[in-house]
């Protein structure tokens, strides 16, 4: 049996709410446009650079696993 297919789900809105931070502020802190941050939040991107992920985690004081989750597809 082949291994399950995993989908990476972005939970960035959850961390933004916990940190009481707006998307605009995060985008400014990490040096990307609000539009690119919106695409990331919606999961409409194919990947994320490690330096961008590290900047997000530093700005939100979290770990990658707090904002990214691997979910098995049925």
N, CA, C and O atoms as a Maestro MAE file, in Angstrom:
{
 s_m_m2io_version
 :::
 2.0.0
}

f_m_ct {
 s_m_title
 :::
 protein
 m_atom[296] {
  # First column is atom index #
  i_m_mmod_type
  r_m_x_coord
  r_m_y_coord
  r_m_z_coord
  i_m_residue_number
  s_m_chain_name
  s_m_pdb_residue_name
  s_m_pdb_atom_name
  i_m_atomic_number
  :::
  1 25 0.852 -1.177 0.000 1 A "UNK " " N  " 7
  2 3 0.000 0.000 0.000 1 A "UNK " " CA " 6
  3 2 0.900 1.243 0.000 1 A "UNK " " C  " 6
  4 15 1.826 1.334 0.806 1 A "UNK " " O  " 8
  5 25 0.635 2.194 -0.895 2 A "UNK " " N  " 7
  6 3 1.464 3.404 -0.941 2 A "UNK " " CA " 6
  7 2 1.223 4.275 0.292 2 A "UNK " " C  " 6
  8 15 0.146 4.236 0.886 2 A "UNK " " O  " 8
  9 25 2.220 5.052 0.668 3 A "UNK " " N  " 7
  10 3 2.034 5.938 1.823 3 A "UNK " " CA " 6
  11 2 0.969 6.996 1.515 3 A "UNK " " C  " 6
  12 15 0.744 7.330 0.352 3 A "UNK " " O  " 8
  13 25 0.320 7.515 2.548 4 A "UNK " " N  " 7
  14 3 -0.722 8.514 2.312 4 A "UNK " " CA " 6
  15 2 -0.123 9.796 1.722 4 A "UNK " " C  " 6
  16 15 1.024 10.150 1.996 4 A "UNK " " O  " 8
  17 25 -0.916 10.468 0.922 5 A "UNK " " N  " 7
  18 3 -0.510 11.759 0.378 5 A "UNK " " CA " 6
  19 2 -0.749 12.822 1.441 5 A "UNK " " C  " 6
  20 15 -1.824 12.890 2.036 5 A "UNK " " O  " 8
  21 25 0.258 13.645 1.671 6 A "UNK " " N  " 7
  22 3 0.132 14.698 2.675 6 A "UNK " " CA " 6
  23 2 -0.039 16.057 2.009 6 A "UNK " " C  " 6
  24 15 0.583 16.350 0.988 6 A "UNK " " O  " 8
  25 25 -0.876 16.863 2.596 7 A "UNK " " N  " 7
  26 3 -1.057 18.243 2.180 7 A "UNK " " CA " 6
  27 2 -0.562 19.126 3.312 7 A "UNK " " C  " 6
  28 15 -0.863 18.873 4.479 7 A "UNK " " O  " 8
  29 25 0.195 20.160 2.974 8 A "UNK " " N  " 7
  30 3 0.668 21.096 3.985 8 A "UNK " " CA " 6
  31 2 -0.368 22.206 4.127 8 A "UNK " " C  " 6
  32 15 -0.701 22.888 3.158 8 A "UNK " " O  " 8
  33 25 -0.870 22.374 5.341 9 A "UNK " " N  " 7
  34 3 -1.876 23.388 5.637 9 A "UNK " " CA " 6
  35 2 -1.200 24.514 6.415 9 A "UNK " " C  " 6
  36 15 -0.472 24.267 7.376 9 A "UNK " " O  " 8
  37 25 -1.449 25.747 5.990 10 A "UNK " " N  " 7
  38 3 -0.856 26.919 6.640 10 A "UNK " " CA " 6
  39 2 -1.823 27.429 7.705 10 A "UNK " " C  " 6
  40 15 -2.972 27.758 7.410 10 A "UNK " " O  " 8
  41 25 -1.345 27.490 8.941 11 A "UNK " " N  " 7
  42 3 -2.153 27.950 10.074 11 A "UNK " " CA " 6
  43 2 -1.670 29.317 10.573 11 A "UNK " " C  " 6
  44 15 -1.660 29.583 11.775 11 A "UNK " " O  " 8
  45 25 -1.280 30.157 9.655 12 A "UNK " " N  " 7
  46 3 -0.709 31.452 9.997 12 A "UNK " " CA " 6
  47 2 -1.723 32.359 10.691 12 A "UNK " " C  " 6
  48 15 -1.353 33.112 11.592 12 A "UNK " " O  " 8
  49 25 -2.983 32.304 10.292 13 A "UNK " " N  " 7
  50 3 -4.007 33.144 10.920 13 A "UNK " " CA " 6
  51 2 -4.134 32.864 12.413 13 A "UNK " " C  " 6
  52 15 -4.383 33.777 13.201 13 A "UNK " " O  " 8
  53 25 -3.962 31.607 12.800 14 A "UNK " " N  " 7
  54 3 -4.056 31.234 14.211 14 A "UNK " " CA " 6
  55 2 -2.957 31.935 15.010 14 A "UNK " " C  " 6
  56 15 -3.222 32.507 16.067 14 A "UNK " " O  " 8
  57 25 -1.722 31.888 14.501 15 A "UNK " " N  " 7
  58 3 -0.612 32.519 15.223 15 A "UNK " " CA " 6
  59 2 -0.739 34.035 15.210 15 A "UNK " " C  " 6
  60 15 -0.409 34.687 16.200 15 A "UNK " " O  " 8
  61 25 -1.209 34.603 14.112 16 A "UNK " " N  " 7
  62 3 -1.418 36.055 14.075 16 A "UNK " " CA " 6
  63 2 -2.432 36.468 15.143 16 A "UNK " " C  " 6
  64 15 -2.235 37.472 15.828 16 A "UNK " " O  " 8
  65 25 -3.502 35.711 15.286 17 A "UNK " " N  " 7
  66 3 -4.520 36.024 16.295 17 A "UNK " " CA " 6
  67 2 -3.952 35.879 17.701 17 A "UNK " " C  " 6
  68 15 -4.207 36.718 18.565 17 A "UNK " " O  " 8
  69 25 -3.182 34.819 17.934 18 A "UNK " " N  " 7
  70 3 -2.587 34.615 19.263 18 A "UNK " " CA " 6
  71 2 -1.633 35.743 19.638 18 A "UNK " " C  " 6
  72 15 -1.531 36.123 20.804 18 A "UNK " " O  " 8
  73 25 -0.944 36.267 18.647 19 A "UNK " " N  " 7
  74 3 0.031 37.342 18.899 19 A "UNK " " CA " 6
  75 2 -0.588 38.730 18.749 19 A "UNK " " C  " 6
  76 15 0.084 39.749 18.908 19 A "UNK " " O  " 8
  77 25 -1.895 38.744 18.437 20 A "UNK " " N  " 7
  78 3 -2.611 40.012 18.241 20 A "UNK " " CA " 6
  79 2 -1.869 40.910 17.247 20 A "UNK " " C  " 6
  80 15 -1.642 42.095 17.491 20 A "UNK " " O  " 8
  81 25 -1.504 40.300 16.125 21 A "UNK " " N  " 7
  82 3 -0.765 41.009 15.085 21 A "UNK " " CA " 6
  83 2 -1.574 40.967 13.793 21 A "UNK " " C  " 6
  84 15 -2.212 39.962 13.479 21 A "UNK " " O  " 8
  85 25 -1.540 42.051 13.064 22 A "UNK " " N  " 7
  86 3 -2.226 42.119 11.778 22 A "UNK " " CA " 6
  87 2 -1.282 41.659 10.675 22 A "UNK " " C  " 6
  88 15 -0.059 41.710 10.813 22 A "UNK " " O  " 8
  89 25 -1.875 41.213 9.590 23 A "UNK " " N  " 7
  90 3 -1.088 40.748 8.445 23 A "UNK " " CA " 6
  91 2 -0.155 41.832 7.930 23 A "UNK " " C  " 6
  92 15 0.993 41.552 7.583 23 A "UNK " " O  " 8
  93 25 -0.634 43.052 7.879 24 A "UNK " " N  " 7
  94 3 0.182 44.166 7.381 24 A "UNK " " CA " 6
  95 2 1.454 44.327 8.221 24 A "UNK " " C  " 6
  96 15 2.543 44.515 7.678 24 A "UNK " " O  " 8
  97 25 1.309 44.252 9.540 25 A "UNK " " N  " 7
  98 3 2.468 44.392 10.424 25 A "UNK " " CA " 6
  99 2 3.467 43.261 10.202 25 A "UNK " " C  " 6
  100 15 4.673 43.501 10.135 25 A "UNK " " O  " 8
  101 25 2.974 42.034 10.086 26 A "UNK " " N  " 7
  102 3 3.867 40.901 9.851 26 A "UNK " " CA " 6
  103 2 4.589 41.057 8.522 26 A "UNK " " C  " 6
  104 15 5.799 40.844 8.444 26 A "UNK " " O  " 8
  105 25 3.862 41.425 7.486 27 A "UNK " " N  " 7
  106 3 4.475 41.603 6.166 27 A "UNK " " CA " 6
  107 2 5.590 42.642 6.223 27 A "UNK " " C  " 6
  108 15 6.660 42.439 5.649 27 A "UNK " " O  " 8
  109 25 5.344 43.750 6.911 28 A "UNK " " N  " 7
  110 3 6.366 44.793 7.042 28 A "UNK " " CA " 6
  111 2 7.577 44.288 7.811 28 A "UNK " " C  " 6
  112 15 8.716 44.559 7.429 28 A "UNK " " O  " 8
  113 25 7.335 43.552 8.895 29 A "UNK " " N  " 7
  114 3 8.438 43.048 9.728 29 A "UNK " " CA " 6
  115 2 9.341 42.078 8.979 29 A "UNK " " C  " 6
  116 15 10.556 42.072 9.177 29 A "UNK " " O  " 8
  117 25 8.742 41.257 8.115 30 A "UNK " " N  " 7
  118 3 9.550 40.229 7.447 30 A "UNK " " CA " 6
  119 2 9.968 40.620 6.038 30 A "UNK " " C  " 6
  120 15 10.714 39.890 5.385 30 A "UNK " " O  " 8
  121 25 9.490 41.770 5.566 31 A "UNK " " N  " 7
  122 3 9.951 42.279 4.282 31 A "UNK " " CA " 6
  123 2 9.333 41.648 3.051 31 A "UNK " " C  " 6
  124 15 9.995 41.501 2.024 31 A "UNK " " O  " 8
  125 25 8.051 41.270 3.152 32 A "UNK " " N  " 7
  126 3 7.334 40.792 1.968 32 A "UNK " " CA " 6
  127 2 6.075 41.634 1.801 32 A "UNK " " C  " 6
  128 15 5.674 42.351 2.718 32 A "UNK " " O  " 8
  129 25 5.457 41.545 0.633 33 A "UNK " " N  " 7
  130 3 4.238 42.315 0.400 33 A "UNK " " CA " 6
  131 2 3.054 41.651 1.099 33 A "UNK " " C  " 6
  132 15 3.060 40.450 1.369 33 A "UNK " " O  " 8
  133 25 2.051 42.457 1.380 34 A "UNK " " N  " 7
  134 3 0.824 41.899 1.961 34 A "UNK " " CA " 6
  135 2 0.192 40.890 1.014 34 A "UNK " " C  " 6
  136 15 -0.391 39.898 1.450 34 A "UNK " " O  " 8
  137 25 0.311 41.148 -0.281 35 A "UNK " " N  " 7
  138 3 -0.255 40.232 -1.278 35 A "UNK " " CA " 6
  139 2 0.422 38.864 -1.189 35 A "UNK " " C  " 6
  140 15 -0.256 37.837 -1.213 35 A "UNK " " O  " 8
  141 25 1.749 38.841 -1.088 36 A "UNK " " N  " 7
  142 3 2.452 37.559 -0.971 36 A "UNK " " CA " 6
  143 2 2.117 36.861 0.340 36 A "UNK " " C  " 6
  144 15 1.991 35.637 0.375 36 A "UNK " " O  " 8
  145 25 1.972 37.620 1.410 37 A "UNK " " N  " 7
  146 3 1.585 37.024 2.688 37 A "UNK " " CA " 6
  147 2 0.183 36.434 2.584 37 A "UNK " " C  " 6
  148 15 -0.079 35.357 3.119 37 A "UNK " " O  " 8
  149 25 -0.707 37.126 1.905 38 A "UNK " " N  " 7
  150 3 -2.069 36.632 1.709 38 A "UNK " " CA " 6
  151 2 -2.070 35.324 0.924 38 A "UNK " " C  " 6
  152 15 -2.813 34.399 1.254 38 A "UNK " " O  " 8
  153 25 -1.244 35.248 -0.110 39 A "UNK " " N  " 7
  154 3 -1.141 34.004 -0.884 39 A "UNK " " CA " 6
  155 2 -0.637 32.864 -0.011 39 A "UNK " " C  " 6
  156 15 -1.123 31.737 -0.113 39 A "UNK " " O  " 8
  157 25 0.331 33.152 0.844 40 A "UNK " " N  " 7
  158 3 0.862 32.134 1.754 40 A "UNK " " CA " 6
  159 2 -0.225 31.683 2.729 40 A "UNK " " C  " 6
  160 15 -0.409 30.486 2.947 40 A "UNK " " O  " 8
  161 25 -0.942 32.640 3.313 41 A "UNK " " N  " 7
  162 3 -1.991 32.310 4.273 41 A "UNK " " CA " 6
  163 2 -3.086 31.457 3.651 41 A "UNK " " C  " 6
  164 15 -3.651 30.590 4.318 41 A "UNK " " O  " 8
  165 25 -3.391 31.695 2.381 42 A "UNK " " N  " 7
  166 3 -4.467 30.954 1.718 42 A "UNK " " CA " 6
  167 2 -4.010 29.597 1.191 42 A "UNK " " C  " 6
  168 15 -4.827 28.801 0.727 42 A "UNK " " O  " 8
  169 25 -2.706 29.332 1.262 43 A "UNK " " N  " 7
  170 3 -2.193 28.055 0.776 43 A "UNK " " CA " 6
  171 2 -2.043 27.994 -0.728 43 A "UNK " " C  " 6
  172 15 -1.917 26.907 -1.291 43 A "UNK " " O  " 8
  173 25 -2.055 29.138 -1.391 44 A "UNK " " N  " 7
  174 3 -1.977 29.177 -2.852 44 A "UNK " " CA " 6
  175 2 -0.544 29.265 -3.363 44 A "UNK " " C  " 6
  176 15 -0.313 29.675 -4.500 44 A "UNK " " O  " 8
  177 25 0.401 28.890 -2.544 45 A "UNK " " N  " 7
  178 3 1.802 28.877 -2.967 45 A "UNK " " CA " 6
  179 2 2.296 27.433 -2.981 45 A "UNK " " C  " 6
  180 15 1.774 26.582 -2.260 45 A "UNK " " O  " 8
  181 25 3.294 27.169 -3.796 46 A "UNK " " N  " 7
  182 3 3.845 25.813 -3.903 46 A "UNK " " CA " 6
  183 2 4.948 25.564 -2.886 46 A "UNK " " C  " 6
  184 15 5.292 24.415 -2.607 46 A "UNK " " O  " 8
  185 25 5.505 26.640 -2.330 47 A "UNK " " N  " 7
  186 3 6.590 26.475 -1.376 47 A "UNK " " CA " 6
  187 2 6.879 27.779 -0.664 47 A "UNK " " C  " 6
  188 15 6.316 28.825 -0.983 47 A "UNK " " O  " 8
  189 25 7.772 27.691 0.309 48 A "UNK " " N  " 7
  190 3 8.192 28.862 1.065 48 A "UNK " " CA " 6
  191 2 9.694 28.751 1.296 48 A "UNK " " C  " 6
  192 15 10.204 27.680 1.623 48 A "UNK " " O  " 8
  193 25 10.385 29.852 1.125 49 A "UNK " " N  " 7
  194 3 11.828 29.850 1.361 49 A "UNK " " CA " 6
  195 2 12.087 29.709 2.858 49 A "UNK " " C  " 6
  196 15 11.340 30.240 3.681 49 A "UNK " " O  " 8
  197 25 13.145 28.994 3.197 50 A "UNK " " N  " 7
  198 3 13.468 28.805 4.607 50 A "UNK " " CA " 6
  199 2 13.745 30.125 5.305 50 A "UNK " " C  " 6
  200 15 13.400 30.285 6.476 50 A "UNK " " O  " 8
  201 25 14.365 31.081 4.609 51 A "UNK " " N  " 7
  202 3 14.640 32.362 5.264 51 A "UNK " " CA " 6
  203 2 13.346 33.130 5.538 51 A "UNK " " C  " 6
  204 15 13.254 33.844 6.536 51 A "UNK " " O  " 8
  205 25 12.349 32.991 4.663 52 A "UNK " " N  " 7
  206 3 11.047 33.620 4.911 52 A "UNK " " CA " 6
  207 2 10.352 32.940 6.081 52 A "UNK " " C  " 6
  208 15 9.784 33.613 6.941 52 A "UNK " " O  " 8
  209 25 10.391 31.615 6.121 53 A "UNK " " N  " 7
  210 3 9.801 30.867 7.226 53 A "UNK " " CA " 6
  211 2 10.468 31.242 8.542 53 A "UNK " " C  " 6
  212 15 9.788 31.430 9.552 53 A "UNK " " O  " 8
  213 25 11.791 31.351 8.538 54 A "UNK " " N  " 7
  214 3 12.523 31.730 9.750 54 A "UNK " " CA " 6
  215 2 12.137 33.136 10.200 54 A "UNK " " C  " 6
  216 15 11.992 33.386 11.396 54 A "UNK " " O  " 8
  217 25 11.971 34.056 9.249 55 A "UNK " " N  " 7
  218 3 11.585 35.430 9.590 55 A "UNK " " CA " 6
  219 2 10.181 35.470 10.192 55 A "UNK " " C  " 6
  220 15 9.933 36.207 11.147 55 A "UNK " " O  " 8
  221 25 9.266 34.681 9.634 56 A "UNK " " N  " 7
  222 3 7.907 34.611 10.177 56 A "UNK " " CA " 6
  223 2 7.946 34.075 11.601 56 A "UNK " " C  " 6
  224 15 7.312 34.630 12.498 56 A "UNK " " O  " 8
  225 25 8.688 33.001 11.804 57 A "UNK " " N  " 7
  226 3 8.777 32.399 13.135 57 A "UNK " " CA " 6
  227 2 9.407 33.362 14.142 57 A "UNK " " C  " 6
  228 15 8.971 33.429 15.291 57 A "UNK " " O  " 8
  229 25 10.421 34.100 13.718 58 A "UNK " " N  " 7
  230 3 11.055 35.070 14.614 58 A "UNK " " CA " 6
  231 2 10.073 36.186 14.970 58 A "UNK " " C  " 6
  232 15 9.986 36.590 16.130 58 A "UNK " " O  " 8
  233 25 9.337 36.683 13.982 59 A "UNK " " N  " 7
  234 3 8.390 37.775 14.221 59 A "UNK " " CA " 6
  235 2 7.232 37.343 15.113 59 A "UNK " " C  " 6
  236 15 6.719 38.137 15.902 59 A "UNK " " O  " 8
  237 25 6.822 36.083 14.986 60 A "UNK " " N  " 7
  238 3 5.688 35.578 15.764 60 A "UNK " " CA " 6
  239 2 6.123 34.798 17.002 60 A "UNK " " C  " 6
  240 15 5.281 34.311 17.756 60 A "UNK " " O  " 8
  241 25 7.433 34.676 17.216 61 A "UNK " " N  " 7
  242 3 7.975 33.925 18.351 61 A "UNK " " CA " 6
  243 2 7.354 32.527 18.410 61 A "UNK " " C  " 6
  244 15 6.746 32.136 19.407 61 A "UNK " " O  " 8
  245 25 7.527 31.790 17.308 62 A "UNK " " N  " 7
  246 3 6.953 30.452 17.226 62 A "UNK " " CA " 6
  247 2 7.893 29.531 16.457 62 A "UNK " " C  " 6
  248 15 8.954 29.955 16.001 62 A "UNK " " O  " 8
  249 25 7.505 28.294 16.320 63 A "UNK " " N  " 7
  250 3 8.247 27.291 15.575 63 A "UNK " " CA " 6
  251 2 7.505 27.002 14.264 63 A "UNK " " C  " 6
  252 15 6.303 27.255 14.176 63 A "UNK " " O  " 8
  253 25 8.199 26.476 13.243 64 A "UNK " " N  " 7
  254 3 7.523 26.159 11.979 64 A "UNK " " CA " 6
  255 2 6.285 25.269 12.159 64 A "UNK " " C  " 6
  256 15 5.290 25.437 11.455 64 A "UNK " " O  " 8
  257 25 6.352 24.336 13.090 65 A "UNK " " N  " 7
  258 3 5.218 23.450 13.332 65 A "UNK " " CA " 6
  259 2 3.996 24.150 13.899 65 A "UNK " " C  " 6
  260 15 2.896 23.597 13.884 65 A "UNK " " O  " 8
  261 25 4.186 25.374 14.405 66 A "UNK " " N  " 7
  262 3 3.050 26.146 14.908 66 A "UNK " " CA " 6
  263 2 2.232 26.760 13.775 66 A "UNK " " C  " 6
  264 15 1.063 27.097 13.961 66 A "UNK " " O  " 8
  265 25 2.850 26.905 12.594 67 A "UNK " " N  " 7
  266 3 2.138 27.547 11.486 67 A "UNK " " CA " 6
  267 2 1.950 26.639 10.276 67 A "UNK " " C  " 6
  268 15 1.180 26.961 9.371 67 A "UNK " " O  " 8
  269 25 2.647 25.509 10.253 68 A "UNK " " N  " 7
  270 3 2.511 24.551 9.156 68 A "UNK " " CA " 6
  271 2 2.105 23.199 9.722 68 A "UNK " " C  " 6
  272 15 2.644 22.752 10.734 68 A "UNK " " O  " 8
  273 25 1.156 22.555 9.063 69 A "UNK " " N  " 7
  274 3 0.693 21.243 9.517 69 A "UNK " " CA " 6
  275 2 0.548 20.315 8.316 69 A "UNK " " C  " 6
  276 15 -0.014 20.704 7.292 69 A "UNK " " O  " 8
  277 25 1.048 19.104 8.438 70 A "UNK " " N  " 7
  278 3 0.900 18.101 7.386 70 A "UNK " " CA " 6
  279 2 -0.364 17.289 7.671 70 A "UNK " " C  " 6
  280 15 -0.497 16.678 8.732 70 A "UNK " " O  " 8
  281 25 -1.288 17.291 6.711 71 A "UNK " " N  " 7
  282 3 -2.565 16.605 6.876 71 A "UNK " " CA " 6
  283 2 -2.684 15.539 5.796 71 A "UNK " " C  " 6
  284 15 -2.487 15.822 4.615 71 A "UNK " " O  " 8
  285 25 -3.007 14.306 6.202 72 A "UNK " " N  " 7
  286 3 -3.173 13.213 5.246 72 A "UNK " " CA " 6
  287 2 -4.467 13.398 4.463 72 A "UNK " " C  " 6
  288 15 -5.523 13.673 5.032 72 A "UNK " " O  " 8
  289 25 -4.360 13.240 3.145 73 A "UNK " " N  " 7
  290 3 -5.557 13.309 2.302 73 A "UNK " " CA " 6
  291 2 -6.271 11.968 2.359 73 A "UNK " " C  " 6
  292 15 -5.627 10.925 2.474 73 A "UNK " " O  " 8
  293 25 -7.596 11.987 2.278 74 A "UNK " " N  " 7
  294 3 -8.350 10.717 2.340 74 A "UNK " " CA " 6
  295 2 -8.123 9.850 1.121 74 A "UNK " " C  " 6
  296 15 -8.685 8.759 1.026 74 A "UNK " " O  " 8
  :::
 }
 m_bond[295] {
  # First column is bond index #
  i_m_from
  i_m_to
  i_m_order
  :::
  1 1 2 1
  2 2 3 1
  3 3 4 2
  4 3 5 1
  5 5 6 1
  6 6 7 1
  7 7 8 2
  8 7 9 1
  9 9 10 1
  10 10 11 1
  11 11 12 2
  12 11 13 1
  13 13 14 1
  14 14 15 1
  15 15 16 2
  16 15 17 1
  17 17 18 1
  18 18 19 1
  19 19 20 2
  20 19 21 1
  21 21 22 1
  22 22 23 1
  23 23 24 2
  24 23 25 1
  25 25 26 1
  26 26 27 1
  27 27 28 2
  28 27 29 1
  29 29 30 1
  30 30 31 1
  31 31 32 2
  32 31 33 1
  33 33 34 1
  34 34 35 1
  35 35 36 2
  36 35 37 1
  37 37 38 1
  38 38 39 1
  39 39 40 2
  40 39 41 1
  41 41 42 1
  42 42 43 1
  43 43 44 2
  44 43 45 1
  45 45 46 1
  46 46 47 1
  47 47 48 2
  48 47 49 1
  49 49 50 1
  50 50 51 1
  51 51 52 2
  52 51 53 1
  53 53 54 1
  54 54 55 1
  55 55 56 2
  56 55 57 1
  57 57 58 1
  58 58 59 1
  59 59 60 2
  60 59 61 1
  61 61 62 1
  62 62 63 1
  63 63 64 2
  64 63 65 1
  65 65 66 1
  66 66 67 1
  67 67 68 2
  68 67 69 1
  69 69 70 1
  70 70 71 1
  71 71 72 2
  72 71 73 1
  73 73 74 1
  74 74 75 1
  75 75 76 2
  76 75 77 1
  77 77 78 1
  78 78 79 1
  79 79 80 2
  80 79 81 1
  81 81 82 1
  82 82 83 1
  83 83 84 2
  84 83 85 1
  85 85 86 1
  86 86 87 1
  87 87 88 2
  88 87 89 1
  89 89 90 1
  90 90 91 1
  91 91 92 2
  92 91 93 1
  93 93 94 1
  94 94 95 1
  95 95 96 2
  96 95 97 1
  97 97 98 1
  98 98 99 1
  99 99 100 2
  100 99 101 1
  101 101 102 1
  102 102 103 1
  103 103 104 2
  104 103 105 1
  105 105 106 1
  106 106 107 1
  107 107 108 2
  108 107 109 1
  109 109 110 1
  110 110 111 1
  111 111 112 2
  112 111 113 1
  113 113 114 1
  114 114 115 1
  115 115 116 2
  116 115 117 1
  117 117 118 1
  118 118 119 1
  119 119 120 2
  120 119 121 1
  121 121 122 1
  122 122 123 1
  123 123 124 2
  124 123 125 1
  125 125 126 1
  126 126 127 1
  127 127 128 2
  128 127 129 1
  129 129 130 1
  130 130 131 1
  131 131 132 2
  132 131 133 1
  133 133 134 1
  134 134 135 1
  135 135 136 2
  136 135 137 1
  137 137 138 1
  138 138 139 1
  139 139 140 2
  140 139 141 1
  141 141 142 1
  142 142 143 1
  143 143 144 2
  144 143 145 1
  145 145 146 1
  146 146 147 1
  147 147 148 2
  148 147 149 1
  149 149 150 1
  150 150 151 1
  151 151 152 2
  152 151 153 1
  153 153 154 1
  154 154 155 1
  155 155 156 2
  156 155 157 1
  157 157 158 1
  158 158 159 1
  159 159 160 2
  160 159 161 1
  161 161 162 1
  162 162 163 1
  163 163 164 2
  164 163 165 1
  165 165 166 1
  166 166 167 1
  167 167 168 2
  168 167 169 1
  169 169 170 1
  170 170 171 1
  171 171 172 2
  172 171 173 1
  173 173 174 1
  174 174 175 1
  175 175 176 2
  176 175 177 1
  177 177 178 1
  178 178 179 1
  179 179 180 2
  180 179 181 1
  181 181 182 1
  182 182 183 1
  183 183 184 2
  184 183 185 1
  185 185 186 1
  186 186 187 1
  187 187 188 2
  188 187 189 1
  189 189 190 1
  190 190 191 1
  191 191 192 2
  192 191 193 1
  193 193 194 1
  194 194 195 1
  195 195 196 2
  196 195 197 1
  197 197 198 1
  198 198 199 1
  199 199 200 2
  200 199 201 1
  201 201 202 1
  202 202 203 1
  203 203 204 2
  204 203 205 1
  205 205 206 1
  206 206 207 1
  207 207 208 2
  208 207 209 1
  209 209 210 1
  210 210 211 1
  211 211 212 2
  212 211 213 1
  213 213 214 1
  214 214 215 1
  215 215 216 2
  216 215 217 1
  217 217 218 1
  218 218 219 1
  219 219 220 2
  220 219 221 1
  221 221 222 1
  222 222 223 1
  223 223 224 2
  224 223 225 1
  225 225 226 1
  226 226 227 1
  227 227 228 2
  228 227 229 1
  229 229 230 1
  230 230 231 1
  231 231 232 2
  232 231 233 1
  233 233 234 1
  234 234 235 1
  235 235 236 2
  236 235 237 1
  237 237 238 1
  238 238 239 1
  239 239 240 2
  240 239 241 1
  241 241 242 1
  242 242 243 1
  243 243 244 2
  244 243 245 1
  245 245 246 1
  246 246 247 1
  247 247 248 2
  248 247 249 1
  249 249 250 1
  250 250 251 1
  251 251 252 2
  252 251 253 1
  253 253 254 1
  254 254 255 1
  255 255 256 2
  256 255 257 1
  257 257 258 1
  258 258 259 1
  259 259 260 2
  260 259 261 1
  261 261 262 1
  262 262 263 1
  263 263 264 2
  264 263 265 1
  265 265 266 1
  266 266 267 1
  267 267 268 2
  268 267 269 1
  269 269 270 1
  270 270 271 1
  271 271 272 2
  272 271 273 1
  273 273 274 1
  274 274 275 1
  275 275 276 2
  276 275 277 1
  277 277 278 1
  278 278 279 1
  279 279 280 2
  280 279 281 1
  281 281 282 1
  282 282 283 1
  283 283 284 2
  284 283 285 1
  285 285 286 1
  286 286 287 1
  287 287 288 2
  288 287 289 1
  289 289 290 1
  290 290 291 1
  291 291 292 2
  292 291 293 1
  293 293 294 1
  294 294 295 1
  295 295 296 2
  :::
 }
}
